[in-house]
């Protein structure tokens, strides 16, 4: 029993961070997956307590990430000196085991996988959570054909050096661009069968030999300068274009805008109407007639006024 609520039934997988168990939630009566979070052994009591607190905080943050390509974290509980994650249970195998058993993916398969992984990472980033440790071992290929990313935001035993961004290796804190690099390294492993910079992540970049039409988008993800790596949204656009057979008809990530193409046929200038000066008042016959009557009325009024004046004063 874990936390007085979760019954561990049987182990169903093992990763670098430990065993994953098939478990049963006695409160909500549902099957879940449970995993003890990694706590570095041999720490003094104060540091061990701090590590447990950090693990619990990471687990709570992971519950915020909701996406159909993310393994949902239901709960994080403390049980004695351990912290446990409970997650949705999805019959699956991790990608590392799949590649060992079945070999590499085709460029089209890797592009489709990349669109799903990038979408999952984008959802995590929108929730304010970095993955930090994306690698084939925490990508689940579900029995129903779906893909699930696990361990989002869980530092565990630390990132695999073969999939760690070079700036993180040099001591920089992980950020969105570091997750983008890990995505590229994971897809590189899927299509090439080996990590891009070797098993320890410090060797020279190996040029892709099997990536085909995926090569351009893949190499952009693996750029050493984090500022020049594409966004996840641009990468999704590229991956989907490849899966749809449009790899030669789309703008790859970070490409400059295309110049404006001139019209094929010259545009003939249109004649402009000549402006003519219009009189302030249009003298129509009706206007002339009214004007004459007005003048006569004024003259009559003036004549009558003169006559009255002569009668009164002469």
Secondary structure, DSSP 8 states (H G I E B T S, - for coil): -BTTTEEEEEEEEEETTEEEEEEEETTTTEEEEEEE----TT--HHHHHHHHHHHHHHHHHHTT---TTB--EEEEEEETTEEEEEEE---EEEHHHHHHHH----HHHHHHHHHHHHHHHHHHHHTT------SGGGEEEETTS-EEE--TT--TT---GGGS-HHHHTT----HHHHHHHHHHHHHHHHHSS-TT-TTS-S-----SS-GGGHHHHHHHT-SSGGGS--HHHHHHHHHHHHTT-TTSS--TT---------SS--------------SS---HHHHHHHHHHHHHHHHHHHHHHHHHHHHH-
